[in-house]
């Protein structure tokens, strides 16, 4: 899927409390993944499995995380 400043939620891996989806990001397609941007975070490129363009029903429910998951590409 192509992204052009598309609003999205990003999955953050958590510590003892698990992970969570966070809103307020925009996604733009990049050469090797998806560039995510948010005013409170440094821009970075992540794999597509870490974003959702629809609000997750459960903000604590993890996406399907690949066994060889890469969390940050750039």
C-alpha positions in Angstrom: 0.0 0.0 0.0 1.2 3.5 -0.7 1.1 6.1 2.0 1.2 9.9 1.6 1.0 11.7 4.9 -1.7 9.2 6.0 -2.8 9.4 9.6 -1.8 6.2 11.5 -1.3 4.4 14.8 2.1 2.9 15.5 2.8 -0.2 17.6 5.3 0.4 20.4 6.9 -2.6 22.2 6.5 -2.2 25.9 8.4 -3.4 28.9 6.7 -5.3 31.7 3.3 -3.8 30.8 3.4 -5.1 27.2 3.1 -2.8 24.2 0.5 -0.3 22.9 -0.7 1.5 19.8 -0.1 5.2 19.8 -2.0 7.7 17.7 -1.0 11.0 16.2 1.5 9.8 13.6 1.5 10.3 9.8 2.9 7.7 7.5 4.6 8.2 4.1 5.9 5.4 1.9 9.7 5.2 1.8 12.2 3.2 -0.3 12.6 0.4 2.4 9.5 0.8 4.6 7.3 3.5 6.0 8.4 6.9 7.3 6.5 7.8 10.5 6.4 11.3 11.8 5.1 12.9 15.0 5.9 16.2 16.7 7.1 14.4 19.8 9.4 11.8 18.1 12.3 11.8 15.7 11.2 10.7 12.2 12.1 7.1 11.4 11.5 4.4 8.9 9.7 1.3 10.2 8.3 -1.9 8.6 4.6 -1.8 7.5 3.6 -4.4 10.1 4.1 -1.7 12.9 1.4 0.7 11.6 -2.3 0.7 11.3 -4.4 3.2 9.3 -7.5 2.3 11.3 -7.8 2.8 15.1 -7.2 -0.6 16.7 -10.2 -1.9 18.7 -7.9 -2.8 21.6 -4.9 -0.5 22.0 -3.0 -3.2 23.9 -3.5 -6.0 21.3 -0.3 -6.5 19.4 -0.3 -6.9 15.6 1.0 -10.0 14.0 4.7 -9.6 14.8 6.9 -11.6 12.4 9.3 -14.1 14.2 12.3 -12.3 12.5 10.8 -8.8 13.2 12.8 -5.7 12.3 11.5 -2.8 14.5 13.3 0.2 12.9 14.7 0.2 9.4 16.4 3.6 9.6 
